[in-house]
């Protein structure tokens, strides 16, 4: 699966957060998972396009494309994709989904004069170089949004122009639009005249879906045809979990934005609040791991600031960490510094209400707040201690979410490694040393798998100091799980399922 984050592609992942949360989103929303798939019209548009092409070629759904038909399909798709994205950008200065790239250059350098009426004729292929550079050629396009389009059974294969079970319904709706025939003629010949641009807005406009589009989108999202069976039942349950929070909030506080949801799932996990459905445990476990990831990255940003000419002096950073621990304890009004006492005091202060915790959480996920690293580490420690029902901890999903393979996940990292009677400073110092030494070991293992991990520091066994192996000094965790929540909310909002 191209979304798995396991191949040696994409951004560097020093602690495996992306390796962990991205593929495991399947346990939250199944194959519908995508960080930026936000617009329900996208489900309908590409499905109608695939069905229309096969209809134009007199092909059944199952028939393979001939070489000439495949060449024509590529032209259809590239032209249609360009119009869908750039037309929206021209009107709203944004793309339908964040994953669509190239719109800015294509608009500014090619489409703008036509859109503003300076020219009356536009040849779409003239903008291909800007919109479809080398990294966005056919292989990229063919897999774009593969997971959600396939999961919702609207497109089974872009490459083969194969619509899913809802393709006929999408085509039936779009073919009623006044501009549909004009749109098809444009993508066939690749020429757009200014007077035609208004005609095809009913096909392209995805800012606000029509009532018919929303009805069809809802039928697709909740699988009216019962194509997916239990898979969609799982998805519906997750929708219900999210909708309840959206409608009722928690502890009197509104839960509306994607960051609110990440905060409340983490809070409920630490509080071990009762769930309405067992499926919510997976949301809590996966999303709460982000707080620990934030703490790790803030710590490494601090270490980066302490380095001198690539050298991180052990005595110096231990002294700095000790000073930060002292300030953190004072800020939290904690005097007795045993780990057990600190845990009780921190919980009493920060988990006494969702509003209090939410303020802390929003500060933690802000990349600029380095000093929240202790809170992030501490949340990871607390998350590892949450007691869960036996049916949960013996399930395959739980094992997948807490396996030792994902080393920097709270339960895996802290499992059987903590003396709860120890001094709090010793706990933090030991955790920092582990996060340094074990990041090196983790990277060696992951690079052996062909993943794009990399070790940050190596220890000089002579001096006991550490040496930076990369130029980066500021570290940013991947917060894609929050983007996924936002995508879900946006998708449901455009379909009229929720107000968002």
WOBEL-V306758 format. One record per residue. RES is the residue in three letters. PSI is psi as a letter, one per 40 degrees, with the letter a starting at -180 (none if undefined). D_LAST is the distance of its C-alpha to the last C-alpha in Angstrom with 2 decimals. Layout:
# WOBEL-V306758
res->(RES,RES)
psi->(PSI,PSI)
d_last->(D_LAST,D_LAST)
This chain:
# WOBEL-V306758
res->(UNK,UNK,UNK,UNK,UNK,UNK,UNK,UNK,UNK,UNK,UNK,UNK,UNK,UNK,UNK,UNK,UNK,UNK,UNK,UNK,UNK,UNK,UNK,UNK,UNK,UNK,UNK,UNK,UNK,UNK,UNK,UNK,UNK,UNK,UNK,UNK,UNK,UNK,UNK,UNK,UNK,UNK,UNK,UNK,UNK,UNK,UNK,UNK,UNK,UNK,UNK,UNK,UNK,UNK,UNK,UNK,UNK,UNK,UNK,UNK,UNK,UNK,UNK,UNK,UNK,UNK,UNK,UNK,UNK,UNK,UNK,UNK,UNK,UNK,UNK,UNK,UNK,UNK,UNK,UNK,UNK,UNK,UNK,UNK,UNK,UNK,UNK,UNK,UNK,UNK,UNK,UNK,UNK,UNK,UNK,UNK,UNK,UNK,UNK,UNK,UNK,UNK,UNK,UNK,UNK,UNK,UNK,UNK,UNK,UNK,UNK,UNK,UNK,UNK,UNK,UNK,UNK,UNK,UNK,UNK,UNK,UNK,UNK,UNK,UNK,UNK,UNK,UNK,UNK,UNK,UNK,UNK,UNK,UNK,UNK,UNK,UNK,UNK,UNK,UNK,UNK,UNK,UNK,UNK,UNK,UNK,UNK,UNK,UNK,UNK,UNK,UNK,UNK,UNK,UNK,UNK,UNK,UNK,UNK,UNK,UNK,UNK,UNK,UNK,UNK,UNK,UNK,UNK,UNK,UNK,UNK,UNK,UNK,UNK,UNK,UNK,UNK,UNK,UNK,UNK,UNK,UNK,UNK,UNK,UNK,UNK,UNK,UNK,UNK,UNK,UNK,UNK,UNK,UNK,UNK,UNK,UNK,UNK,UNK,UNK,UNK,UNK,UNK,UNK,UNK,UNK,UNK,UNK,UNK,UNK,UNK,UNK,UNK,UNK,UNK,UNK,UNK,UNK,UNK,UNK,UNK,UNK,UNK,UNK,UNK,UNK,UNK,UNK,UNK,UNK,UNK,UNK,UNK,UNK,UNK,UNK,UNK,UNK,UNK,UNK,UNK,UNK,UNK,UNK,UNK,UNK,UNK,UNK,UNK,UNK,UNK,UNK,UNK,UNK,UNK,UNK,UNK,UNK,UNK,UNK,UNK,UNK,UNK,UNK,UNK,UNK,UNK,UNK,UNK,UNK,UNK,UNK,UNK,UNK,UNK,UNK,UNK,UNK,UNK,UNK,UNK,UNK,UNK,UNK,UNK,UNK,UNK,UNK,UNK,UNK,UNK,UNK,UNK,UNK,UNK,UNK,UNK,UNK,UNK,UNK,UNK,UNK,UNK,UNK,UNK,UNK,UNK,UNK,UNK,UNK,UNK,UNK,UNK,UNK,UNK,UNK,UNK,UNK,UNK,UNK,UNK,UNK,UNK,UNK,UNK,UNK,UNK,UNK,UNK,UNK,UNK,UNK,UNK,UNK,UNK,UNK,UNK,UNK,UNK,UNK,UNK,UNK,UNK,UNK,UNK,UNK,UNK,UNK,UNK,UNK,UNK,UNK,UNK,UNK,UNK,UNK,UNK,UNK,UNK,UNK,UNK,UNK,UNK,UNK,UNK,UNK,UNK,UNK,UNK,UNK,UNK,UNK,UNK,UNK,UNK,UNK,UNK,UNK,UNK,UNK,UNK,UNK,UNK,UNK,UNK,UNK,UNK,UNK,UNK,UNK,UNK,UNK,UNK,UNK,UNK,UNK,UNK,UNK,UNK,UNK,UNK,UNK,UNK,UNK,UNK,UNK,UNK,UNK,UNK,UNK,UNK,UNK,UNK,UNK,UNK,UNK,UNK,UNK,UNK,UNK,UNK,UNK,UNK,UNK,UNK,UNK,UNK,UNK,UNK,UNK,UNK,UNK,UNK,UNK,UNK,UNK,UNK,UNK,UNK,UNK,UNK,UNK,UNK,UNK,UNK,UNK,UNK,UNK,UNK,UNK,UNK,UNK,UNK,UNK,UNK,UNK,UNK,UNK,UNK,UNK,UNK,UNK,UNK,UNK,UNK,UNK,UNK,UNK,UNK,UNK,UNK,UNK,UNK,UNK,UNK,UNK,UNK,UNK,UNK,UNK,UNK,UNK,UNK,UNK,UNK,UNK,UNK,UNK,UNK,UNK,UNK,UNK,UNK,UNK,UNK,UNK,UNK,UNK,UNK,UNK)
psi->(h,e,e,d,e,d,i,g,i,a,i,i,g,d,e,e,d,d,d,d,d,d,d,e,d,d,e,d,f,a,e,e,h,h,d,e,g,e,h,d,d,d,d,d,d,d,d,d,d,d,d,d,d,d,d,d,e,f,i,i,d,d,i,i,h,i,d,d,d,d,d,d,d,d,d,d,d,d,d,d,d,d,d,d,d,d,d,d,d,d,d,e,f,i,i,d,i,d,e,h,i,e,d,d,d,d,d,d,e,d,d,d,d,d,d,e,e,d,i,e,h,h,h,d,d,d,e,d,d,d,d,g,a,d,e,f,a,d,d,d,d,d,e,h,f,d,d,d,d,d,d,e,f,d,h,d,h,d,d,e,f,h,i,a,e,e,d,d,d,d,d,d,d,d,e,e,i,d,e,d,d,d,d,d,d,d,e,d,e,e,h,h,i,d,e,e,d,d,d,e,d,d,d,d,h,e,d,h,i,i,d,d,d,d,d,d,d,d,d,d,d,e,g,d,e,f,d,e,b,d,d,d,d,d,d,d,d,d,d,d,d,d,d,d,d,d,d,e,a,h,f,e,h,h,h,d,i,d,d,d,d,d,d,d,d,d,d,d,d,d,e,f,i,i,i,d,i,d,d,d,d,d,d,d,d,d,d,d,d,d,d,d,d,d,d,d,d,d,d,d,d,d,d,d,d,e,i,h,f,e,h,h,h,d,d,d,d,d,d,d,d,d,d,d,d,d,d,d,d,d,d,e,f,h,d,h,e,i,d,d,d,d,d,d,d,d,d,d,d,e,e,e,i,d,d,d,d,d,d,d,d,d,d,d,e,h,d,e,g,d,e,e,d,d,d,d,d,d,d,d,d,d,d,e,e,h,h,i,i,d,d,d,e,e,i,d,d,d,d,d,e,e,i,d,d,g,d,f,h,d,d,d,d,e,h,f,e,h,h,e,e,i,i,d,d,d,d,d,d,d,d,d,d,d,d,d,d,e,d,d,d,d,d,d,d,d,d,d,e,e,i,f,i,i,i,d,i,i,h,h,e,d,e,e,i,i,h,h,e,i,e,h,e,h,h,h,i,h,f,d,d,d,d,d,d,d,d,d,d,d,d,d,d,d,e,e,d,i,h,none)
d_last->(29.77,28.80,25.88,28.30,29.09,32.64,34.52,36.00,33.29,30.47,30.42,32.88,31.81,34.28,33.23,31.61,28.04,26.82,29.50,28.19,24.41,23.79,26.01,25.28,21.59,23.18,23.67,19.94,18.56,21.89,22.35,18.72,18.58,17.96,16.76,15.31,14.81,11.33,11.96,13.09,15.65,17.44,18.36,19.93,21.52,23.66,24.66,25.90,27.66,29.53,30.60,31.73,33.86,35.61,36.25,37.77,40.05,41.01,39.89,38.81,35.79,38.20,40.58,40.76,40.48,43.78,44.27,44.04,40.98,39.25,40.07,38.69,35.47,34.96,35.42,33.01,30.27,30.76,30.81,27.78,25.76,26.90,25.91,22.41,21.66,23.89,23.16,19.45,20.67,23.20,20.75,17.86,19.74,17.43,17.68,15.44,15.48,17.03,19.92,21.29,23.96,26.73,24.81,25.84,29.53,29.58,28.14,30.16,33.37,33.40,30.79,30.46,33.87,33.20,29.74,31.30,34.21,36.89,37.75,37.51,37.68,35.68,36.87,33.96,36.29,37.23,33.89,34.09,35.64,32.76,29.97,31.81,33.94,35.94,33.19,31.00,33.68,33.63,33.50,30.28,28.73,29.94,28.11,24.87,21.94,24.76,23.24,19.96,21.72,24.60,22.77,20.92,24.34,23.54,25.84,28.56,30.12,29.38,32.90,34.56,32.26,31.73,28.89,27.84,28.13,25.25,26.82,28.83,25.92,24.00,27.25,28.00,24.81,25.15,28.89,28.35,26.78,29.31,28.92,29.18,32.94,32.86,30.24,32.42,35.47,33.86,32.91,36.37,38.35,36.00,36.65,34.15,35.49,33.72,34.04,32.27,29.11,27.81,28.96,26.77,23.41,22.48,23.09,21.38,18.42,15.12,13.03,12.25,13.63,16.25,16.43,19.04,17.10,14.16,16.91,18.72,15.83,15.21,18.98,19.15,16.50,18.22,21.60,22.90,26.24,26.67,27.53,26.28,27.39,27.00,24.83,22.00,22.75,22.16,18.79,17.84,19.02,16.80,13.75,15.23,15.82,12.27,11.00,13.83,13.00,9.43,11.20,14.38,14.16,17.61,20.70,19.05,16.70,12.90,11.36,7.87,8.60,10.62,13.78,13.28,13.38,16.38,17.99,17.76,19.11,21.87,22.66,22.94,25.14,27.42,27.64,28.18,26.07,26.47,24.13,22.97,23.69,25.86,23.29,21.46,24.55,23.82,20.41,22.29,25.30,23.69,21.10,23.66,25.94,23.92,25.17,28.73,28.17,27.04,30.21,32.38,31.15,31.54,35.01,35.99,34.89,37.26,39.98,39.52,40.20,43.28,44.86,47.89,48.89,46.99,48.70,46.87,49.63,49.17,50.85,48.77,45.35,46.46,47.53,44.21,42.27,44.62,43.95,40.17,40.57,42.74,40.22,37.38,39.56,40.44,36.84,36.08,39.36,40.81,44.61,45.74,44.75,45.15,42.12,42.07,42.11,39.47,37.18,37.76,37.32,34.15,32.53,33.65,32.19,28.92,27.94,28.84,25.24,21.77,21.37,24.54,23.72,20.26,22.09,24.54,22.09,20.19,23.71,24.78,22.22,23.10,25.73,27.87,28.75,31.71,33.11,30.32,32.05,33.88,30.77,29.33,32.64,32.94,29.55,30.73,33.96,32.35,29.99,33.17,34.70,32.11,34.07,32.54,33.96,36.71,34.96,32.19,34.57,36.77,34.10,33.90,30.26,31.21,34.14,32.04,29.69,32.64,35.42,37.82,36.99,33.85,36.05,33.65,31.41,32.06,33.95,35.98,36.82,37.86,39.31,42.86,43.13,42.72,45.42,43.56,46.72,46.84,46.52,42.99,44.19,45.87,42.69,40.73,43.64,44.18,40.51,40.58,43.74,42.28,39.17,41.57,44.15,41.91,39.61,42.78,43.66,40.15,40.19,43.62,42.54,39.33,41.20,43.63,40.85,40.22,36.95,36.12,36.68,39.17,41.10,40.69,43.82,47.23,49.75,53.12,55.41,58.17,56.38,53.57,51.08,48.17,47.84,44.61,44.55,41.67,41.00,37.50,37.47,33.76,31.71,27.99,26.48,24.06,20.57,19.34,18.19,15.41,14.58,14.65,12.11,9.74,10.88,10.31,6.64,6.52,9.23,8.02,5.04,8.05,10.24,8.83,9.12,6.09,3.77,0.00)
